[in-house]
Amino acid sequence: MNDELNYKKSGVDIDAANKAVDLIKNKVRNTYRKEVLTDIGGFGGLFALNVEKYKEPVLVSSTDGVGTKLKLAFLSGIHHTVGQDLVAMCVNDIAVLGAEPLFFLDYLAVGKLEPEKVSQVVSGIAEGCKEAGCALIGGETAEMPDFYQPGEYDMAGFVVGIVEKEKMIDGKTISPGDKLVGIASSGLHSNGYSLVRKVFLERVGLGVEDYIPELGCKLGEELLKPTCIYARLLITLGKKYNIKGMVHITGGGFFENIPRVLPPETGAVIDKTWEVPPVFSLIQKMGNVELKEMYRTFNMGIGMVLIISPEEEAQLLEDIQREGQKGWSLGEVTSGDREVKIV
């Protein structure tokens, strides 16, 4: 038998991987901060931390993925926005602790490496890193034939940030009477997509190219809006206000996430005073989803919650608007057992 085998015939194309790197390297370099010491292609990313800026520097890290939102990217052919999602899901989680994101790493696994598609995904990651102010200093693209369906991929991200120890925001000083301020989401963000797909694609039978009048766009465009990156905004606000706690509204919605920062013997009451985007109303109506389930699964138009003293609330809301975001007074901290009530 003279049929020679090689890596490419086994399903792994090294030349395609090299082409993918060539397509993305300039976009990746554009994310570099002055602390980055390495270039693309090294075995590890080097970041020279300026410890002189801090008395007691604390490194903060987070890792996350995008979940089944990727299925919508496969169906629509839109791949750059999920790259921004990946960054957002990681950097927002460390930003709520008061941390500045420093550098980011990504992992992308594909069944068959398509350089142009990889370029779109990583371009989105680079765009998200620039928006967050962190450097994309490393990553891995793994071609895994027979492991993923044709055209599909999965990815994960990892971020490292830094915060002065005495300026960490951990919720310990939250007390009854403090106010909850919400900052608008950009849509569904990256949570609840298994339910979203079940409602829109299976129960109702819509396609990603279908135009939805209530949304003012195609379904796929709405569902693939990238997650809002709040890092720079929260750093700006943190320099001016005594923010006692911050909550990234992700999987678990209001009921699971807000209690994560509440001290013992406190709870929260939420007033439904903000503008709930139409996509959530459509999900609830078309899927016959209970209202409590909606608030337990989705962000319902609120991507970030800040907890602050009553006397600072009005000025904080003004500054959120001044920074180009929408903000609302959501309610207040009460006595309780870390229970969240929505009235």
Protein Blocks (a to p, Z undefined) as FASTA:
>chain_A
ZZdcdfklnopafklmmmmmmmmmmmmmmmpcfklmbdehiabdcddddfklpmbdcddd
ddddebjmlmmmmmnopaklmmmmmmmmmmmmmmmnopacfbdcdddddfbdcfklmmmm
mmmmmmmmmmnopacfbdcddddehkacghiacddddddddddfklpcehlmgcehiacd
ddddebjkjghklmmmmmmmmmnopafklccfknopafklmmmpccddfklmmmmmmmmp
ccfbdcdddehijmlmmmmmpcghiacddddfbccdfklmmmmmmnopafklmmmmmnno
pabdcdddfklmmmmmmmmmmnopacddfbdcdedehiacdZZ
